[in-house]
Amino acid sequence: MTFPVLLLQAIQSSEIPLRFEPGAEEAVAAPVTGLIRSWLLLHQPDNPASDFDYGQKALLSRLLEELEGSSEIPA
């Protein structure tokens, strides 16, 4: 399962009364995804200098791939 699918399922199961509007789930998901992307990027080391920095950079890359839906979420 990808993050966008997971997020849309959460929105669809919520009490948001927009469920019947075409594209409502995507309209709600877009700012949430943008917020999470910005939050993750704030933690990205600019100039990795240690194993920890490289590990953090690799983890953030993986999380951003999952956020964008280009990679599956580990089950």
LINDA-V34788 format. One line per field, one symbol per residue. ss: DSSP state (a for helix, b for strand, c for the rest). psi: psi as a letter, one per 30 degrees, with the letter a starting at -180 (. if undefined). burial: b if it has 16 or more other ideal C-beta (glycine too) atoms within 10 Angstrom, else e. Layout:
ss->???
psi->???
burial->???
This chain:
ss->ccaaaaaaaaaaccccaaaacccaaaaaaaaaaaaaaaaaaaccccccccaaaaaaaaaaaaaaaaaaccccccc
psi->kleeeeeeeeeefagkggffkkgeeeeeeeeeeeeeeeeeffgkkeikfleeeeeeeeeeeeeeeeefgfklkk.
burial->ebbbeebeeebeeeeeeeeeeeeebeebbeeebeeeeeeeeeeeeeeeeeeeeeeeeeebeebbebbebeeeeee
